[in-house]
Amino acid sequence: MRKFALLLILILSFTGWSQQTTQYSQWSFNQFAINPALAGVKNCLEVRTAVRAQWAGFDGAPTSGLFTINAPLKKKKKYYYDSFHGLGAKIERDVFGPFNNFALTIAYALHFPLGDHHRISFGLSGGLQQFAFDQTQVTTIDPDPAVAQSSNQMLFPLIGAGVWYNSKNYYIGGAIDQFLGSKWEDIGYASRFRLHTKIQAGTKFTFSNKTSLLPGVLVRFPPAGPVSFDLNLMLDFQDNFMVGIGYRNTDALIGFLKLNIKKFTIGYSFDYITSAIRGGNFHTHEISLQFSGCKKEKRAFNACPLFE
């Protein structure tokens, strides 16, 4: 039992320190949340939120939540092939063990149509991040000067960037977070945020009955630890109901449900943990709620670049 408990602590510590950024199973339901180049990519206002309880029931396990909003800016010209701008914002909170991370970012994107159903987009994000460490939740065998002796709250600037390209049938994008690599001077001598890179890609196969098959992949490159990738396969029934399965190489098999009700969408995912933490039946739940201002008759065309 003691060996098992020690293993769980090591896994939790490894995930918290190497990933440093929040991880959502429903990344394909809100791709703007991971790539600022998607701010205003659709011709309407979108509001989305999600809550994730990772390893539910495990003491000190990560819990995360986010809220995003984005929309295109009004075009000066009315031609379809004109470039246009988009704005967005994201509020995010992530708590894991003794760490509490709260961030607010604003994103700007510039979109360039390249022909029928082709587009390339570039985005930048900037904001503030409040990072807190509660040393009362940390116990070391011997006194360690590298561990803070009081509760600390630090404020850091945030800068990120992204690029996105899509056609009618596929998309590919990339984003980088934590450009500044801010140091945690009040926590440890060598502790700091490090550069995180993500690549997203997907395609779409539509059948005669308007049912679609949507495979997708998200690859994360953390500064320490193994590369993580999510493989998703969704089946969309006429843009009304979606089911899917997923696999994360580091720790999970995932099941998805998504229901569209007029302009609202409700999503749920369940992560069946396959790593050593599974021994305690600590699985993961995630719920999302979305609002899209896109007109129903244009929804399929507008949603095509994201395959949602």
N, C-alpha and C positions, 0 to 999 in steps of 0.2 A: 504493500500500500504506500509506503514512504517513497519507494522508487517511482511509482506511478504519479504521485503528487509532485515529485521533483520534475518529472518529465513534462507534466502539464505546465508548470511554472516556466520551464525553459522554453517551451513552444510559445506560450503567451508573450514572454519577453522578446523572443526572436521576431514574432510578428509585429509587435508594437514598435520596436526600434528599427527594423529593416524596412518596413513598408512606409511608416510615417504619414502616409496619406490615406484617406478613407477608401474603403473598398465596397462596392455595391454589386450584387448579383444582377440587378435590373439595369445595368449600364446601357443596354440597347433601348430602353424605354425613355431615357433622358440623356442623350449623347452630348448635349450642350454642357451638362454638369462636368464632363471630363475634357471638353475641348472648346475653348473660347471662340474658335473660328465658326462655330455654328450659331452664334448670336444673330437672331433675326433672319435665319436662312429660309424660313417659311413666310408666307405673305399674311401673317396674322400674329396676334398676341398669344403666347403660351405661358401658362403657370403650372409648375409641377412641384410636388413635394414627396418625400420618401422618409421612412423610418426603418432602421435595421437593428435587430437584436442579434448579435453574433455570439455563438456558443451559449445560447440562453440557459440560465441556471448556473453558469460557472462564475464564481466570485471574481470580480475585476475584469470580466470579459468586455470587449468593445461594444458600445452602443452608439449609433450614429443617426443623424438626421440632417436633411437638407431641404432648402426651398429655393427654387429658381424661377426667374421670369425673364422673358426675352421677346423682342419684336423687331421688325424692320423699321427703319426710318423712312419717312415719306420720300418717294422718288421725285426728283425734279422733272424728269422726263417720263414719257409714257411708253417708251419702246421696250419690248420684252428683253432685248439683248443689252440694255443699259446696265451698268454696274450699280450696286446699291449698298447701303450701309445697314448695320444692325447693332442694337444695344441689348445688353442683358446684365443681370445681377444674380449673385448666388450668396446665400447665407447657409453656413454649415457648422455643425457642432459634432465633435467626436470625443467620447470619453472612454479611456481604457486604463485600468489599474489606477495608478496615482496621477495620470495625465488627463488634462482637460483642455481641449483645443477648440477654439471658436474663431471663425473666419468670415469676413465679409469682402466680396470682390465684385468689381464692375468689369464688364467685358465689352469690347468693341470689335466688330468684324467688318471686313470689306469683301463683297461678293462679286465675282466677275463671270457672267455667263460666257461660255465658249462655243455656243452653237446649240442645236436642239438637244435639250436635256443633259447638257454638260456644263459643269460649273467648277470653278476653283475659288476657294475662300481662304482668307488670312485673318487671324484674330490675335488680340492682345488682352490680357487681364491684369488688373492691379487692385490692391486693397490692403487690408490690415488683418493681422492674425494675433489673437490673444492666446498665449500658451501658458498653462498653469501646471505646477507640479506640487503635489501634496506629500511632503516627506513623512507625514504621520502614517501613511499607508505602506512605508518601506521599512524593512528590518534587515540589517546586515549582521553577520556572525560577529565581526569585529568592527569597531568604529572606522568609518571610511571617509576621509576628507573629501572624496569625489562626490559624495552624496550630500545634498543640501541639508542644512540643519533646521530649516524653517520652510513654511509654505511660500512659494514664489509664483508671481504672475509677471509675465513678460509680454511686451508688445513688439511685433515684428511687421515690417512691410512685406507684401506679397507681389510677385511678378511672375506671369506665365505667358505662354504663347502657343498658338496652334495653327495648323494648316489642314485643309480639307479639299478633297476632289471627289466629284460624283458624276456618273452618267445616269441614264434611265434605269440601268440594271445592276449597278454596283457602286460602292463607295470605298474610299480609303482615306484615313486621316491620321494625324499624329499631334501630340501635345507634350509640352514640357512644363513642369511645375517647379517651384522653389528655385528660381534663377539666382537669388541672392545668397543662398546658403547661410542664413543667419545663425550665429552661434548662441547656444544656451549657456551663457556665461554664469548665470546664477544657479545652474544645476550641476554641471560637470566641466572639467577643464577642456575636454576634447569633444563635448557633445554639440551637435549642430544639425540643422536641416540640410538635406542633400538633394541634389538634382534627381527628379523622377521623370521618366519618359514613358509614354503610352502610345501604342499604335492600335488603331481600330480599322476593321475592314468587314465588308459583308456584300451579299448579293441577294437576288430575288428571282424566284421562278413562279410565274403565274399560270394557272391552269384554266381550262375552258369554263369551269364553273365559278371563276373568280376567287377560287381558293389559292393561297400563295404559300410557298415554302421559303423560309428566310434563314439561311445559315449566316453566322457571324462569328468574329473572333476579336478579342481584346487582349493585347499583350502588354504586360507591365514589366519595366526594367527597374527594379529597386536598386538603391545604392549598395546594399549588402544583402546577401542571400540569393536564392535561385530566381531565375526569370519565371514570372507567373503568367499563365494564359488561361482565358475563359473561352470555351467553345460552346456556342449556342445553336440550337436548331428549333425554329418556331414554325408553327402551322397556323396561318391566319385564315379564318373563315369569313370571307366577304367583308372584311374590315369591321366585323361585329364582335368576334370572339377569337381569342388566341390561346393556344396551349404550346408548351415547349419543354425541352430538356436541355441541360447544360452540364459541362464538365470543367472543373478548375483543377489544374494539375497539382496544385499544392495541397488541396484539402477537401474537395467537395464534389458530389453529384447534385444537380440542381433541377427542380421542377418549377415550371412557370404557369400562371394563369393570368389572363388579361381580358377585361370586359369593357366594351365601349357602350356608353349610354348617352346618346346625343353628343353633346360637346364635352362630356366627362369620360374619363377612363380610370378604372380601378385595377391595380395590378397586385399580385401576390407571388412570392417565390419562397421555396423551402430548400435550404441547403442541408443535404445529408452528409455529415462530416465523415471523411474517410481517413483522416490523419489519426494520430495516437489519442487525440482528445475525444474521439468517438467512444472510447471506453467508458466515459461517464454520461453518454447520451446527451451531450451538449450540442444540439443542432442549432441552425440559424433560421430566423424568420425575417421577412422583409415585406413591407406594404407600401404601395405608392398610390398617389391620387394626382390626376392630371386634368387640366382644362385647356382646350384648344379653341381659339376664336375663328379657326378656318371654316369657311362655308362648307356645308355637307357635300354639295355637288362638286366642289373643287378639292375635297379632302384627299382623295386618292392621288391626284396629281401633285398637290403640295407636299404630301407625306412621302412621296416616292424616294427622294434622296436619302431619307432616314429609314425607310422600310419599317414603319411603325404600324 
